[in-house]
Amino acid sequence: MATNRHIDKICFIAFSFALLITFLFFHAKEAGVQAVSAPIGYESLLFNTSTVHTVDIVMDDWDSFLENCTDEKYVDCTVVIDGEICRNVAIRAKGNTSLSSVANYGNNRYSFKIEFDHYDKANTYFGLDKLCLNNIIQDNTYMKDYLSYQLMSSFDVNAPLCSYAYITVNGNDWGLYLAVEAVEESFLQRNYGNDYGELYKPDSVKMGGGRGNGKNFKQEDFEIPEGFDIPKTFMPPDVSGEKMPDAYNQIPPDRQNGMFRNNGPGMMGSGDVSLVYTDDDYSSYSNIFENAKTNITNSDKNRLIDSLKQLNEGENLDNIVDIDAVIRYFVVHNFVLNFDSYTGFMVHNYYLYEKDGRLSMLPWDYNLAFGGFMSESDATALINYPIDTPVSGGTIESKPMLAWIFDNKEYTEKYHLYFSEFISDYFDNGYFTDMIDSLSEMISPYVEKDVTKFCTYDEFQKGVAVLKEFCLLRAQSISAQLNGSIPSTSEEQAQDNSSFIDGNHLIISDMGSMDNNISPDFSQRRSF
């Protein structure tokens, strides 16, 4: 047998290398090695955006499940995704105001949440633990959520993956839904590696249904602040059947943030969900800690409270805020005008991520973006909505996670730089036009045959056309705001709106809105 006179040296080197790799594996964090996101199997399968996927829900008693959907109880089923059979998974209806809206409409097109690991923690769909199937309610375009998430992801914001899926139930047509990666463990591992931080979904909304978010809301519990005259139209459609105006903006700024405090029964966002620091008591942040998506300890709570304190005092921002990530988030968020979120008066529909005391924002639920929330009707005002005062309800000062951007010239300049980059990369070069055109071409046949859709096919086509033009005009306005030819704050716009981009020919409600009614022919559609 041949021998090598250097065999001992080779073996020693190999053994030493193996020891080094082992050390780094177990002590990576101490050695300064940072965890990085990595592709997971489901990313290239279900969330391949070049096609409409198929999801067949197989269940023995679908009718009984629908009758009890508002209970939000999990039921066992089998799900077949693009031909891949997933057995022993759990399904329930999901939603907040949309859950009760579906029930009140007399419609059974609920959004669903599928938990692959509900009964067996080792069970996943190629690494995905939980999947949301969104019913695309109040969105005639079918695109608001999808476009918002895609723009976020393309602009380096950690957003949930999504794709279109045509749903069948026991082989029978049900409808075109948006499949969305749940922002839970799989999402965290994909974006931050196994050594991820803490995740919260701050929410104090006490209306409209939804697990943990006002499921037992009663109208008689709704309290109106003393001295504030709210017209009947203020109540959302699932409570009064009427729409919400801009009345909240009439509240004195010093009272806006304090409406319906942490434990109050009302529906406005409280201080903690606005990320306002009040004191060091855990109870002052119940709407954050009770909505934690990771297992948190008192140490985690103390660290978050300390970060909120520094955020509100404007101290040590480079260490307690992921500056780049948060600015990028607000650039896209403020472009799409989602006031059913942190920048609106209800202050919900966002995730707060924290690692080692550093905070960032994650996007969620954009079906009422582009003016759909509160049924906004003034297209010109929305197209030209000021990028430097991008709140609806309250003041910038009442939203500390946003306020620091405008309190510091360097951060404001970076915000403007990123906004310019965003408009240049996605609108000036035709990227957005190509994306929305190809997307419309891909999903149109599925919308047309959708047996449970909330709008007609003609309304869908009209909605897409309005959405496309709205976005292109908004991009023009923002470019003008950046170069100073259109005012970029609400105070300046109140003094001079002569240079506004005209959008009066657009009807915002054509894209869908909170007070959308079910299409008249819904009763003719099939059910199971």
C-alpha positions in Angstrom: 0.0 0.0 0.0 1.4 3.4 -0.9 2.2 5.8 1.9 2.8 9.5 2.1 5.6 10.8 4.2 3.5 13.9 5.0 0.5 11.9 6.2 0.9 12.9 9.8 1.1 16.6 9.0 -2.0 16.4 6.7 -3.9 14.6 9.4 -2.9 17.2 12.0 -4.0 20.1 9.7 -7.3 18.4 8.9 -8.0 17.7 12.6 -7.2 21.3 13.5 -9.5 22.6 10.8 -12.3 20.4 12.1 -11.8 21.7 15.6 -11.9 25.2 14.3 -15.2 24.6 12.5 -16.7 23.0 15.5 -15.7 25.9 17.7 -17.2 28.4 15.4 -20.4 26.4 15.1 -20.9 26.4 18.8 -19.4 29.8 19.6 -20.3 31.8 16.4 -22.0 34.6 18.3 -19.1 35.1 20.7 -16.6 35.0 17.8 -18.5 37.8 16.1 -20.0 35.7 13.3 -23.4 37.1 12.4 -26.4 35.0 11.6 -27.7 35.6 8.1 -30.9 34.8 6.3 -31.0 31.8 4.1 -33.4 30.5 1.5 -35.9 27.9 2.7 -37.6 25.4 0.4 -41.0 27.0 0.5 -39.6 30.3 -0.8 -39.0 28.9 -4.3 -42.1 26.7 -4.3 -45.4 28.2 -3.1 -44.0 31.8 -3.2 -42.8 31.7 -6.8 -44.6 34.8 -8.0 -44.4 33.9 -11.7 -47.5 31.7 -11.5 -50.9 31.3 -9.8 -50.6 28.3 -7.5 -53.3 25.8 -6.5 -54.5 25.0 -3.0 -57.1 22.4 -2.5 -58.6 22.2 1.0 -59.9 18.7 1.7 -62.4 18.5 4.6 -65.3 16.2 5.4 -67.7 18.8 6.6 -66.9 22.2 5.0 -70.4 23.6 5.6 -70.2 23.0 9.3 -66.7 24.6 9.3 -68.1 27.7 7.6 -71.0 28.0 10.0 -68.6 28.2 12.9 -65.8 30.3 11.3 -66.3 33.3 13.6 -65.3 31.1 16.5 -61.8 30.9 15.1 -61.4 27.3 16.2 -58.9 25.1 14.4 -60.2 22.1 12.5 -58.2 19.3 11.0 -57.9 19.1 7.3 -55.6 18.0 4.4 -54.2 20.7 2.1 -52.9 19.9 -1.4 -50.5 22.7 -2.6 -49.5 22.4 -6.3 -50.1 18.7 -6.0 -48.1 18.3 -2.8 -50.3 16.6 -0.1 -50.0 18.0 3.4 -52.0 15.9 5.9 -52.9 16.5 9.5 -52.8 20.3 9.3 -55.1 22.8 11.1 -57.2 25.5 9.5 -59.3 28.4 11.0 -60.8 31.6 9.8 -58.6 34.7 10.5 -59.1 38.5 10.5 -60.0 41.4 12.6 -62.6 43.7 11.2 -62.7 41.7 8.0 -63.8 38.6 9.9 -67.0 40.3 11.2 -67.4 42.1 7.8 -67.6 38.8 6.0 -70.2 37.5 8.4 -72.2 40.7 8.3 -72.1 40.8 4.5 -73.8 37.4 4.6 -70.7 36.0 2.7 -68.7 33.0 3.6 -65.5 33.9 1.8 -63.3 34.1 4.9 -59.6 34.5 5.1 -57.9 31.4 6.5 -54.9 30.5 8.5 -53.3 27.2 8.0 -50.9 25.8 10.6 -48.9 22.9 9.3 -47.3 22.4 12.8 -50.4 22.7 14.9 -50.8 19.0 15.7 -47.2 18.0 15.0 -44.4 20.5 15.7 -42.2 18.7 13.2 -44.7 19.1 10.4 -44.1 21.9 7.9 -44.5 22.7 4.2 -40.9 22.7 3.1 -40.0 24.7 6.2 -43.1 26.9 6.4 -44.9 26.6 9.7 -47.9 28.8 9.1 -49.7 30.1 6.0 -52.3 32.9 5.6 -54.8 32.7 2.8 -56.2 36.3 2.4 -59.7 36.7 0.9 -58.8 40.1 -0.7 -61.8 41.8 0.9 -62.5 45.5 0.1 -59.9 45.5 -2.7 -61.3 45.4 -6.2 -57.8 45.4 -7.7 -56.8 42.1 -6.0 -53.3 43.8 -5.9 -53.0 46.1 -2.9 -51.4 43.6 -0.5 -49.4 42.0 -3.2 -47.9 45.2 -4.6 -47.1 46.6 -1.2 -45.2 43.5 -0.1 -43.4 43.2 -3.4 -42.3 46.8 -3.2 -41.2 46.4 0.4 -39.2 43.3 -0.4 -37.6 44.8 -3.5 -36.6 47.9 -1.4 -34.8 45.7 1.1 -37.5 45.6 3.8 -38.1 42.3 5.5 -41.6 41.6 4.3 -43.7 38.4 4.2 -43.5 36.4 1.0 -46.7 36.2 -1.0 -48.2 34.8 -4.2 -51.6 34.2 -5.7 -53.3 30.9 -5.1 -56.5 29.6 -6.6 -58.5 27.8 -3.9 -60.6 24.8 -4.3 -62.5 22.9 -1.6 -62.8 19.2 -2.1 -62.0 19.8 -5.7 -64.7 22.5 -6.2 -63.8 26.1 -7.2 -63.7 28.5 -4.3 -61.8 31.6 -5.4 -58.5 33.5 -6.0 -56.8 34.3 -2.7 -53.4 35.8 -1.8 -51.1 33.3 -0.1 -49.0 35.1 2.5 -46.2 33.8 4.7 -47.2 34.2 8.3 -44.9 36.5 10.3 -43.9 33.8 12.8 -41.0 31.4 13.3 -40.3 30.5 9.7 -40.3 34.1 8.7 -37.9 35.0 11.5 -35.6 32.1 10.6 -35.6 33.1 6.9 -34.8 36.7 7.6 -32.7 36.7 10.7 -31.3 33.1 11.0 -31.8 30.8 14.0 -30.5 33.3 16.4 -33.4 35.7 15.9 -34.8 38.3 18.3 -38.2 39.1 19.7 -41.3 39.8 17.7 -44.4 41.7 18.7 -47.7 42.7 16.9 -48.8 45.7 19.0 -52.6 46.2 18.9 -55.2 47.8 21.1 -58.1 47.7 18.6 -61.3 46.7 20.4 -63.6 46.3 17.6 -64.7 44.1 14.7 -63.7 40.6 15.7 -60.5 38.7 15.3 -58.6 36.5 17.7 -57.5 38.6 20.6 -58.5 41.9 18.9 -62.0 42.8 19.9 -63.7 39.5 19.1 -66.2 40.3 21.8 -66.6 43.9 20.9 -70.0 45.5 21.7 -71.1 48.8 20.4 -72.4 49.9 23.8 -68.8 49.6 25.1 -67.6 52.2 22.6 -66.7 55.4 24.5 -66.4 58.8 22.9 -64.0 61.2 24.6 -65.6 64.1 26.4 -65.9 67.2 24.2 -65.4 65.3 20.9 -68.4 65.2 18.7 -68.2 62.2 16.4 -70.8 62.0 13.6 -72.5 58.7 13.0 -70.5 58.1 9.9 -67.4 57.7 12.1 -68.2 54.1 13.0 -66.7 51.5 10.6 -69.0 49.5 8.3 -69.1 46.3 10.5 -70.5 48.4 13.4 -72.9 50.9 11.9 -72.9 50.2 8.2 -71.5 53.6 7.4 -68.1 55.0 6.6 -65.4 56.9 8.6 -64.6 60.5 7.7 -61.6 62.6 8.7 -63.2 63.6 12.0 -60.3 62.4 14.1 -58.1 65.1 12.7 -60.3 67.6 14.4 -59.2 66.4 17.9 -56.6 68.6 19.6 -53.2 67.1 19.1 -52.5 66.8 22.8 -55.5 64.5 23.1 -55.2 62.4 20.0 -52.5 60.1 21.3 -54.3 59.6 24.6 -57.6 58.5 23.3 -58.8 55.2 24.7 -55.9 54.4 27.0 -54.3 51.0 27.2 -57.1 49.2 29.0 -60.0 51.2 27.7 -62.8 49.7 25.7 -62.6 52.0 22.7 -61.0 51.5 19.3 -58.3 54.1 19.0 -54.6 53.3 19.3 -53.2 53.7 22.8 -49.8 55.1 23.8 -48.0 51.8 23.9 -49.0 50.7 20.4 -47.8 54.1 19.2 -44.5 53.1 20.9 -44.8 56.0 23.4 -42.7 55.6 26.6 -44.7 56.3 29.7 -43.0 54.6 32.6 -41.2 51.3 33.5 -44.3 49.3 34.5 -45.0 46.3 32.3 -48.7 47.0 32.5 -48.2 50.2 30.6 -47.2 48.2 27.6 -49.8 45.4 27.8 -50.9 45.9 24.2 -47.3 45.1 23.1 -46.4 42.3 25.6 -49.7 40.5 25.4 -49.3 40.4 21.6 -45.8 39.0 21.6 -45.2 36.4 18.9 -42.1 34.9 20.6 -41.7 33.7 24.1 -40.6 36.7 26.1 -39.1 37.0 29.6 -38.9 39.9 32.0 -35.4 40.6 30.7 -36.9 41.0 27.2 -39.6 43.4 28.5 -37.0 45.5 30.4 -34.8 45.7 27.3 -37.7 46.8 25.1 -39.0 49.4 27.6 -35.4 50.8 27.8 -35.3 51.1 24.0 -38.6 52.8 23.9 -37.4 55.3 26.5 -34.4 56.2 24.5 -36.4 56.3 21.3 -38.8 58.8 22.8 -36.0 60.9 24.2 -34.2 60.8 20.9 -31.1 59.3 22.4 -28.6 56.7 21.1 -30.8 56.2 18.0 -28.1 54.5 16.0 -27.9 51.7 18.6 -31.6 51.3 19.4 -33.1 51.7 15.9 -32.2 49.9 12.7 -32.0 53.3 11.0 -31.7 52.0 7.4 -34.4 49.4 7.7 -36.9 51.7 9.4 -36.4 54.5 6.9 -36.8 52.1 4.0 -40.0 50.7 5.6 -41.5 54.2 5.9 -40.6 55.2 2.3 -42.7 52.4 0.9 -45.3 52.6 3.6 -45.8 56.4 3.0 -45.9 55.9 -0.8 -48.8 53.4 -0.6 -50.7 55.5 2.0 -51.8 52.7 4.4 -53.6 54.6 7.2 -54.9 51.3 8.6 -51.5 51.0 10.4 -48.9 52.9 12.5 -49.4 56.2 10.6 -53.2 56.1 11.1 -55.3 56.7 14.2 -56.0 53.1 15.0 -52.3 52.3 15.2 -52.1 48.6 14.4 -51.3 46.3 11.5 -47.5 46.3 11.9 -44.9 44.1 13.6 -42.2 45.4 15.9 -38.9 43.4 15.8 -36.3 43.7 18.5 -32.9 42.2 18.8 -30.3 43.2 21.4 -32.4 46.4 22.1 -32.5 47.4 18.4 -35.9 48.1 16.9 -37.3 47.8 13.4 -40.8 47.7 11.8 -42.3 45.0 9.6 -45.2 45.4 7.2 -48.6 43.7 7.5 -52.1 44.0 6.0 -52.3 46.5 3.1 -55.7 45.7 1.6 -56.9 49.2 2.6 -53.8 51.0 1.3 -54.0 53.6 -1.6 -56.9 55.5 0.1 -59.1 52.5 0.9 -59.1 53.2 4.7 -61.8 55.6 5.9 -63.1 55.5 2.3 -61.1 58.5 1.3 -62.6 60.2 -1.8 -60.3 63.1 -2.7 -57.9 61.6 -5.2 -55.9 64.8 -5.7 -55.3 65.1 -2.0 -54.2 61.5 -1.7 -51.9 61.7 -4.8 -50.2 64.7 -3.3 -50.2 63.5 0.3 -47.2 65.1 2.0 -44.3 62.8 2.5 -42.9 64.9 5.4 -46.1 64.8 7.5 -47.3 61.3 6.5 -49.8 60.7 9.3 -53.6 60.6 9.3 -54.8 61.2 12.9 -52.4 62.5 15.5 -49.2 64.3 15.0 -45.8 63.1 13.9 -44.7 63.8 17.5 -47.2 61.2 18.7 -45.6 58.5 16.6 -42.0 58.3 18.0 -40.9 55.6 15.6 -41.5 58.0 12.8 -40.7 61.3 14.5 -37.0 60.8 14.8 -36.7 60.8 11.0 -37.8 64.4 10.9 -36.1 65.6 14.1 -32.7 65.2 12.6 -31.5 66.8 9.4 -29.2 63.8 8.5 -32.0 61.3 8.9 -34.5 63.5 6.9 -31.9 63.8 4.1 -31.5 60.0 4.1 -35.3 59.6 4.0 -35.5 61.9 1.0 -32.5 60.2 -0.7 -34.2 56.8 -0.3 -37.5 58.2 -1.5 -35.7 59.5 -4.6 -34.1 56.1 -5.1 -37.4 54.3 -4.7 -39.2 56.5 -7.3 -36.2 56.2 -9.7 -35.9 52.5 -9.5 -39.5 51.5 -9.6 -41.4 54.2 -11.4 -39.2 56.4 -13.6 -37.8 53.4 -15.5 -41.1 51.6 -16.2 -40.6 48.8 -13.7 -43.9 49.4 -11.9 -45.9 49.7 -15.2 -44.5 46.4 -16.5 -45.1 44.7 -13.1 -48.8 45.7 -12.8 -49.5 44.9 -16.5 -48.0 41.4 -16.3 -49.6 40.8 -13.0 -53.0 41.8 -14.4 -52.5 39.5 -17.3 -51.6 36.6 -15.1 -54.5 36.8 -12.6 -57.3 38.1 -14.8 -58.5 34.6 -15.9 -58.7 33.5 -12.3 -60.5 36.7 -11.2 -63.0 36.2 -14.0 -63.8 32.6 -12.9 -63.7 33.4 -9.1 -67.1 32.2 -7.8 -66.9 34.0 -4.5 -65.3 37.3 -5.4 -66.4 40.5 -3.7 -66.6 42.5 -7.0 -67.5 41.9 -10.6 -64.9 41.3 -13.2 -65.5 44.7 -14.7 -65.0 46.3 -11.3 -61.7 44.5 -11.1 -60.5 45.8 -14.4 -61.6 49.3 -13.6 -59.9 49.1 -10.2 -56.6 47.9 -11.7 -56.6 50.8 -14.2 -57.3 53.4 -11.4 -54.6 51.8 -9.2 -52.0 52.0 -12.0 -52.7 55.6 -12.8 -52.9 56.6 -9.1 -49.4 55.2 -8.4 -47.9 56.8 -11.4 -49.3 60.2 -10.5 -48.3 59.8 -6.9 -44.7 59.0 -8.0 -44.8 62.3 -10.1 -46.0 64.2 -7.0 -43.4 62.8 -4.7 -40.6 63.7 -7.2 -42.0 67.2 -7.2 -42.1 67.2 -3.4 -38.5 66.1 -3.3 -37.4 68.9 -5.6 -39.5 71.5 -3.8 -42.0 72.3 -6.6 -44.9 70.8 -4.5 -45.0 71.4 -0.7 -44.1 68.3 1.3 -45.8 69.1 4.6 -49.5 69.4 5.4 -49.0 72.9 6.8 -47.3 74.1 3.6 -49.9 72.4 1.4 -52.7 74.2 3.4 -51.1 77.5 2.3 -50.5 76.5 -1.4 -51.8 73.6 -3.4 -51.6 75.3 -6.8 -48.9 73.0 -8.1 -50.7 69.8 -7.1 -50.8 66.9 -9.6 -54.5 66.7 -10.6 -56.3 63.4 -9.8 -59.9 64.6 -9.9 -60.7 62.3 -12.8 -59.9 59.3 -10.6 -62.5 57.7 -8.3 -60.7 56.2 -5.3 -63.5 53.8 -4.3 -63.1 52.1 -7.7 -60.1 50.4 -6.2 -62.2 49.2 -3.2 -62.7 50.7 0.2 -64.0 50.1 3.7 -67.6 50.7 2.8 -67.6 48.5 -0.3 -70.8 46.5 -0.6 -71.0 43.0 -1.8 -71.6 42.9 -5.6 -75.4 42.6 -6.3 -75.0 39.2 -8.0 -73.3 37.6 -5.0 -76.5 35.8 -4.0 -76.3 34.0 -7.3 -72.9 32.5 -6.6 -72.4 28.9 -5.5 -71.5 27.8 -2.0 -70.7 24.4 -0.6 
